[in-house]
Structures are given as structure tokens and as C-alpha cells.
Amino acid sequence: MKQFKDHEGKDIRFSFEKDSFGSEPGHVLVICRSGGNWLFTAHSERGLEFPGGKKEKGETPEEAAVREVREETGAIVKELKFIAEYEVTGPSGNFVKRVFYADINEFLPQSHYFETKGPVFAKVDLLKERFGAEYSFIMKDDVMKWVLEYLGETS
């Protein structure tokens, strides 16, 4: 298990094993690729980030991941793979987030993308580029570094 403090001073515990934290994940994060490009969503406040969010009542983490990708980008998940989980602990409580990798090969037209501005494609060295001002804070911490390294990204 790996640990660090995030930009707000919250404790983060990270594991590449499922069910490492004793509670069902309530949130998901989905690292997406389509045709060799990273697929981000443009969050209206935070900037570029991978799709994700909270599970809805009765959903599995996998169902939530597929739904969040569709809602935020219009993409249809071809294949979904578990990568990791992490727990965030702060003064207002804690939550567990499950991280997936998704291959995308199809997009459906959408009239809106919920709290985002829709899909953004990029073919970049994400280990380096993720620190740019256009990227969300979510992209800049050690969780993203470890996940990208796991996926074989190198700087």
C-alpha cells in the first residue's frame, strides 16, 4: 500500500488490489483511451480530467464507470479493466474510489454532458503534460502517476 497527502492535506492510501479498504467504493475514476488518444472530459470548474464520479443507488462500481464515461463524454466503453483503489480521508469524512481503464471505440451524440463540457482528445506524454494549467488537480497527484506508470507510460 502506498500513501501520501493530497493538495488539500487529505490522507490518501492507494492499492492495486480490490477491496483493500474494508468498504465498497462510492466513487469511480476511468482512465480512457480511444484510437491511441487519451479521452478526457473538460470539467467546467476543474479543467481536463478523466471521467468519473459517484455511484448511484444500486449501481456496481463497474456500472457507475460505464455510465460516467457515457454521460461525460458520449463514449461507449468497449472494455473495462480494474486498475486500483484509493481511500481519501479528511476532516469531512472519507471515501473510497475505484480506478478503471477503458478502451473506447464508439461515441453517441449527446445534447449535453452534465457538469462537463464534453470530450477532449489528446495524444500527449501525460506523465509530463498533466501539470499544465489546463488540467484538473486530480491529474496532478501521485494516484495518477502510479496509475499511468502501471499502464506503461514513461516520461
matplotlib code that plots the C-alpha trace (Angstrom):
import matplotlib.pyplot as plt

x = [0.0, 1.2, 0.3, 0.6, -1.1, -3.0, -3.0, -5.6, -3.7, -6.1, -4.6, -4.6, -4.0, -3.6, -3.6, -3.6, -5.8, -9.6, -11.4, -8.3, -10.1, -13.0, -15.8, -17.4, -16.1, -18.6, -16.7, -15.1, -12.4, -12.0, -8.7, -9.9, -8.2, -9.7, -7.7, -4.4, -5.5, -6.3, -10.0, -10.7, -13.7, -13.5, -14.9, -16.4, -14.6, -11.6, -10.3, -9.3, -9.6, -10.6, -14.4, -15.6, -18.0, -20.2, -22.1, -25.8, -28.0, -28.0, -25.1, -21.9, -18.6, -18.4, -21.9, -21.1, -17.8, -19.6, -22.4, -20.0, -17.9, -21.1, -22.6, -19.4, -18.0, -20.7, -18.3, -19.3, -16.9, -15.7, -13.7, -13.3, -10.5, -9.8, -6.6, -6.6, -8.5, -7.7, -9.1, -9.3, -9.6, -10.1, -11.9, -15.3, -15.0, -13.6, -14.5, -13.1, -12.6, -12.1, -9.9, -10.6, -9.1, -11.5, -11.0, -13.4, -14.4, -17.8, -19.4, -23.1, -24.3, -25.4, -27.2, -25.4, -22.6, -23.9, -21.3, -18.7, -18.1, -17.8, -14.9, -11.4, -8.8, -5.1, -2.0, 0.5, 3.1, 0.7, 3.2, 4.7, 1.8, -0.6, 0.9, -0.2, -2.8, -5.5, -5.5, -7.5, -5.8, -7.0, -4.5, -1.5, -1.2, 0.6, -2.6, -2.4, 1.4, 1.1, -1.8, 0.0, 3.2, 1.1, -0.3, 3.2, 3.5, 7.1, 8.5]
y = [0.0, 3.5, 6.7, 10.5, 13.8, 15.5, 19.2, 19.9, 17.9, 14.9, 11.5, 9.2, 5.4, 3.6, -0.1, -2.1, -4.7, -4.8, -4.3, -3.0, -0.6, -2.5, -0.6, -0.6, 2.2, 5.0, 6.8, 5.8, 7.2, 5.9, 6.3, 6.3, 5.8, 5.9, 5.2, 5.8, 9.1, 9.9, 10.7, 13.4, 15.4, 19.1, 19.8, 23.2, 24.2, 21.9, 21.6, 18.5, 15.2, 11.6, 10.8, 9.7, 10.4, 9.0, 5.7, 5.9, 3.8, 0.2, 0.5, -1.6, 0.3, -1.1, 0.1, 3.6, 3.7, 2.9, 5.4, 8.2, 7.8, 7.9, 10.9, 13.0, 12.1, 10.3, 7.3, 3.7, 1.5, -1.4, -3.0, -2.1, -3.2, -2.8, -0.9, 0.2, 1.7, 4.6, 6.0, 9.7, 10.7, 14.3, 16.4, 15.9, 12.1, 9.6, 7.8, 5.0, 5.5, 2.6, 3.3, 1.6, 1.6, 1.7, 1.2, 3.3, 2.6, 4.3, 7.6, 8.6, 12.1, 13.9, 17.2, 17.9, 16.4, 17.1, 19.0, 18.9, 20.5, 17.1, 15.0, 16.2, 14.0, 14.3, 12.4, 13.6, 12.4, 12.6, 12.0, 15.4, 17.3, 16.7, 19.5, 22.1, 24.8, 23.3, 20.0, 19.4, 18.9, 15.2, 14.7, 16.1, 13.8, 10.5, 8.4, 9.5, 9.0, 5.4, 4.6, 5.9, 4.0, 0.9, 1.4, 1.5, 5.3, 6.7, 10.2]
z = [0.0, -0.9, 0.9, 0.5, 1.4, -1.4, -2.3, 0.5, 3.1, 3.0, 3.6, 0.6, 0.8, -2.5, -3.5, -6.8, -5.0, -5.0, -1.7, 0.2, 2.4, 4.0, 2.3, -1.1, -3.4, -3.6, -6.4, -9.7, -12.0, -15.5, -17.5, -21.1, -24.5, -27.9, -31.0, -29.3, -27.8, -24.2, -23.7, -21.1, -20.1, -19.7, -16.3, -16.2, -13.0, -12.6, -16.2, -18.1, -16.2, -16.8, -16.5, -13.1, -10.2, -7.6, -7.8, -7.9, -5.6, -6.6, -9.1, -9.0, -9.5, -13.0, -13.9, -12.5, -14.5, -17.8, -17.0, -16.1, -19.2, -21.4, -19.5, -19.5, -23.0, -25.0, -25.3, -25.2, -23.2, -25.2, -22.4, -18.7, -16.5, -12.8, -12.0, -8.4, -5.4, -3.2, 0.0, 0.8, 4.4, 5.6, 8.2, 6.5, 6.3, 3.9, 0.7, -1.5, -5.2, -7.7, -10.7, -14.1, -17.5, -20.5, -24.2, -26.2, -29.8, -30.3, -29.4, -29.3, -29.9, -26.8, -26.3, -23.0, -20.9, -17.4, -15.3, -18.1, -21.5, -23.2, -24.6, -25.3, -27.1, -26.6, -27.7, -25.1, -22.6, -19.8, -17.0, -18.0, -19.5, -16.6, -14.6, -17.1, -16.0, -18.2, -16.2, -13.0, -9.7, -9.9, -12.7, -10.8, -7.7, -7.0, -7.8, -11.4, -11.5, -10.2, -12.5, -15.6, -14.7, -14.2, -17.7, -19.0, -19.6, -19.3, -19.3]

ax = plt.figure().add_subplot(projection="3d")
ax.plot(x, y, z, "-o")
ax.set_aspect("equal")
plt.show()
